[in-house]
Amino acid sequence: MRRRRAVLILVHNWRRLLVVLILIGIAVVAARSETLFGELDDVLAAVKSLIVRRPGWGVVVFILFSALSAMLAFLSSAVLVPFGVYVWGAKLTFVLLWVGWLLGGVTAYAIGRFLGRRVVVWLVDPDRLRRYEGRLSKQARFPIVLLFQLALPSEIPGYLLGLLRYPFWLYVAALALAELPFAVGAVSLGNSFIHRDWPALIAVGIAGVALTSWAVAEWHRRHKRAVAAGNDGTPADR
């Protein structure tokens, strides 16, 4: 039974896992290729020169793009992280990335709560929104919401929890905790890429996939247990 559930979870998230694996593969090839990495190094140096001349704007653009990547499925901050590490170092890049993701998550929550479904369905796949909407409510327990944040792409929970009017500060706490390991992982990947440490690239990528897969499995397990106990937070009138 557990093996079957694991297979179903893997199939359900195959697109997300495939994208991660493809990106890791591209990064490894680029890191090992003298020609490709030489060209990328020139681009990194050019971007650093530009940011050094406008340091404030560089920070603002990085944070805003990170925020948008947390709100829109077709954007990814993974492209920017190596530039951030190259310019600011790993520690500051981590802070900027985490702040950007928090800003994006809070904005998504505000859109869901104050602008409502008509706007949200333009930004999130309506079918995916409906799929998860019946499993949560503003009474959902904090561990369930935290796992929900870990298990799903970042652009979905903010809008959904805003629509459900989940308590704001509990949402922010779950968002902040859930984004921490992913920010660490993203910066570690960027740092490994800059230093052409391809074994570390593969190791961190696999760890990220494992964390997401565990979160999906644990969320489904706890949700089922909560449903059986009648306290999952699903609205009682449904």
C-alpha positions as CSV (number, residue, x, y, z in Angstrom):
1,M,0.0,0.0,0.0
2,R,2.8,2.4,0.9
3,R,4.7,1.6,-2.3
4,R,1.5,2.2,-4.4
5,R,1.0,5.5,-2.7
6,A,4.6,6.6,-3.3
7,V,4.2,5.7,-7.0
8,L,1.0,7.8,-7.2
9,I,2.7,10.7,-5.6
10,L,5.6,10.5,-8.0
11,V,3.3,10.3,-11.0
12,H,1.2,13.3,-9.7
13,N,4.4,15.4,-9.4
14,W,6.3,14.1,-12.4
15,R,6.3,17.4,-14.3
16,R,7.8,19.3,-11.4
17,L,10.4,16.6,-10.8
18,L,11.2,16.4,-14.5
19,V,11.8,20.2,-14.7
20,V,14.1,20.0,-11.7
21,L,16.1,17.1,-13.1
22,I,16.4,18.8,-16.5
23,L,17.7,22.0,-14.9
24,I,20.2,20.1,-12.9
25,G,21.3,18.3,-16.0
26,I,21.8,21.5,-17.9
27,A,23.7,23.0,-15.0
28,V,26.0,20.0,-14.7
29,V,26.8,20.1,-18.5
30,A,27.5,23.8,-18.4
31,A,29.7,23.5,-15.3
32,R,31.7,20.7,-16.8
33,S,32.1,22.4,-20.2
34,E,35.0,24.8,-20.6
35,T,33.4,26.5,-23.6
36,L,30.0,27.0,-22.1
37,F,31.2,28.0,-18.7
38,G,33.7,30.4,-20.2
39,E,30.8,32.2,-22.1
40,L,28.6,32.2,-19.0
41,D,31.5,33.6,-16.9
42,D,31.7,36.5,-19.3
43,V,28.0,37.1,-18.9
44,L,28.3,36.9,-15.1
45,A,31.1,39.4,-15.1
46,A,29.1,41.8,-17.3
47,V,26.1,41.6,-15.0
48,K,28.3,42.2,-12.0
49,S,29.8,45.3,-13.6
50,L,26.3,46.6,-14.3
51,I,25.1,45.9,-10.7
52,V,28.2,47.5,-9.2
53,R,27.3,50.7,-11.0
54,R,23.7,50.6,-9.8
55,P,23.8,48.5,-6.6
56,G,20.4,49.7,-5.2
57,W,18.6,48.9,-8.5
58,G,20.3,45.5,-8.6
59,V,18.9,44.5,-5.2
60,V,15.5,45.8,-6.1
61,V,15.3,43.9,-9.4
62,F,16.5,40.7,-7.7
63,I,13.9,40.9,-4.9
64,L,11.1,41.9,-7.3
65,F,11.9,39.0,-9.7
66,S,12.1,36.6,-6.8
67,A,8.7,37.8,-5.6
68,L,7.2,37.4,-9.1
69,S,8.6,33.9,-9.4
70,A,6.8,33.0,-6.2
71,M,3.5,34.2,-7.7
72,L,3.7,33.1,-11.4
73,A,4.3,29.5,-12.5
74,F,6.2,30.4,-15.7
75,L,8.9,32.4,-13.8
76,S,11.8,30.9,-11.9
77,S,14.3,32.7,-9.7
78,A,16.7,29.8,-10.3
79,V,18.1,31.7,-13.3
80,L,19.0,34.7,-11.2
81,V,20.5,32.9,-8.2
82,P,24.0,32.2,-9.8
83,F,24.2,35.9,-10.7
84,G,23.3,36.9,-7.1
85,V,25.9,34.5,-5.7
86,Y,28.5,35.8,-8.1
87,V,27.8,39.5,-7.2
88,W,26.8,39.4,-3.5
89,G,28.0,36.1,-2.2
90,A,25.9,33.2,-0.9
91,K,24.7,34.7,2.4
92,L,23.3,38.0,1.1
93,T,21.8,36.2,-1.9
94,F,20.0,33.9,0.5
95,V,18.5,36.8,2.4
96,L,17.4,38.6,-0.8
97,L,15.9,35.5,-2.3
98,W,14.0,34.6,0.9
99,V,12.7,38.2,1.3
100,G,11.6,38.2,-2.3
101,W,9.8,34.9,-1.9
102,L,8.1,36.2,1.3
103,L,7.0,39.3,-0.5
104,G,5.6,37.3,-3.4
105,G,3.8,35.0,-1.1
106,V,2.2,37.8,0.9
107,T,1.2,39.6,-2.3
108,A,-0.4,36.4,-3.6
109,Y,-2.3,36.0,-0.3
110,A,-3.5,39.6,-0.5
111,I,-4.7,39.1,-4.0
112,G,-6.7,36.1,-3.0
113,R,-8.1,37.7,0.1
114,F,-9.0,41.1,-1.2
115,L,-9.4,40.8,-5.0
116,G,-11.0,37.4,-5.0
117,R,-11.4,34.4,-7.3
118,R,-12.0,36.4,-10.5
119,V,-8.4,37.7,-10.3
120,V,-6.9,34.5,-8.9
121,V,-8.1,32.3,-11.8
122,W,-6.2,34.5,-14.2
123,L,-3.0,33.7,-12.3
124,V,-3.4,30.1,-11.2
125,D,-4.8,27.1,-13.1
126,P,-8.5,26.9,-11.9
127,D,-8.5,23.1,-12.0
128,R,-5.6,22.9,-9.6
129,L,-7.1,25.5,-7.4
130,R,-10.4,23.6,-7.1
131,R,-8.5,20.3,-6.5
132,Y,-6.9,21.7,-3.3
133,E,-9.6,24.1,-2.2
134,G,-11.8,21.4,-0.8
135,R,-9.0,20.1,1.4
136,L,-8.3,23.2,3.4
137,S,-10.1,26.0,5.2
138,K,-9.2,28.8,7.6
139,Q,-9.6,26.3,10.4
140,A,-6.8,24.1,9.0
141,R,-4.1,23.3,11.6
142,F,-0.7,24.9,11.2
143,P,1.3,21.6,10.5
144,I,-1.1,20.9,7.6
145,V,-0.6,24.3,6.2
146,L,3.2,24.1,6.6
147,L,3.3,20.8,4.7
148,F,1.0,22.3,2.1
149,Q,3.5,25.1,1.5
150,L,6.3,22.5,1.3
151,A,4.5,20.2,-1.0
152,L,3.1,22.5,-3.6
153,P,4.7,25.0,-6.0
154,S,4.9,28.4,-4.3
155,E,2.4,30.1,-6.6
156,I,-0.6,28.1,-5.4
157,P,-0.8,28.2,-1.5
158,G,-0.7,32.0,-1.2
159,Y,-3.7,32.6,-3.5
160,L,-5.7,29.6,-2.1
161,L,-5.1,30.5,1.6
162,G,-6.0,34.1,0.8
163,L,-9.2,33.0,-0.8
164,L,-10.0,30.9,2.3
165,R,-9.1,33.8,4.6
166,Y,-6.6,31.7,6.6
167,P,-5.2,33.8,9.5
168,F,-2.5,36.0,8.0
169,W,0.2,35.7,10.6
170,L,-0.1,31.9,10.7
171,Y,0.2,31.9,6.9
172,V,3.3,34.2,7.0
173,A,4.9,31.9,9.7
174,A,4.2,28.8,7.5
175,L,5.5,30.6,4.4
176,A,8.7,31.8,6.1
177,L,9.5,28.3,7.5
178,A,8.6,26.5,4.2
179,E,10.8,28.8,2.0
180,L,13.9,28.5,4.2
181,P,15.1,25.0,3.0
182,F,14.3,25.9,-0.6
183,A,16.2,29.2,-0.4
184,V,19.1,27.3,1.2
185,G,18.9,24.7,-1.6
186,A,18.7,27.3,-4.4
187,V,21.7,29.3,-3.1
188,S,23.6,26.1,-2.6
189,L,22.9,25.1,-6.2
190,G,23.9,28.5,-7.4
191,N,27.1,28.5,-5.4
192,S,28.0,24.9,-6.6
193,F,27.4,26.0,-10.2
194,I,29.7,29.1,-9.8
195,H,32.4,26.9,-8.4
196,R,31.8,24.2,-10.9
197,D,31.2,21.6,-8.2
198,W,28.9,19.3,-10.2
199,P,28.8,16.5,-7.6
200,A,27.4,19.1,-5.1
201,L,24.9,20.2,-7.8
202,I,23.6,16.7,-8.2
203,A,23.5,16.0,-4.4
204,V,21.6,19.2,-3.6
205,G,19.2,18.7,-6.5
206,I,18.4,15.2,-5.3
207,A,17.9,16.4,-1.7
208,G,15.4,19.0,-3.0
209,V,13.4,16.4,-4.9
210,A,13.5,14.1,-1.8
211,L,12.2,16.9,0.5
212,T,9.4,17.8,-1.9
213,S,8.4,14.1,-2.3
214,W,8.4,13.6,1.5
215,A,6.3,16.7,2.0
216,V,3.7,15.6,-0.5
217,A,3.5,12.1,1.0
218,E,3.3,13.5,4.6
219,W,0.7,16.1,3.7
220,H,-1.5,13.4,2.1
221,R,-1.0,11.1,5.1
222,R,-1.9,13.8,7.6
223,H,-4.8,15.0,5.6
224,K,-6.3,11.5,5.5
225,R,-5.7,11.1,9.2
226,A,-7.4,14.4,9.9
227,V,-10.3,13.6,7.7
228,A,-10.8,10.4,9.6
229,A,-10.7,12.3,12.8
230,G,-13.0,15.0,11.5
231,N,-10.6,17.9,12.2
232,D,-8.8,18.5,8.9
233,G,-10.2,22.0,8.5
234,T,-12.4,21.2,5.5
235,P,-15.5,23.3,5.7
236,A,-18.3,21.4,7.5
237,D,-21.0,22.6,5.1
238,R,-19.4,20.8,2.1
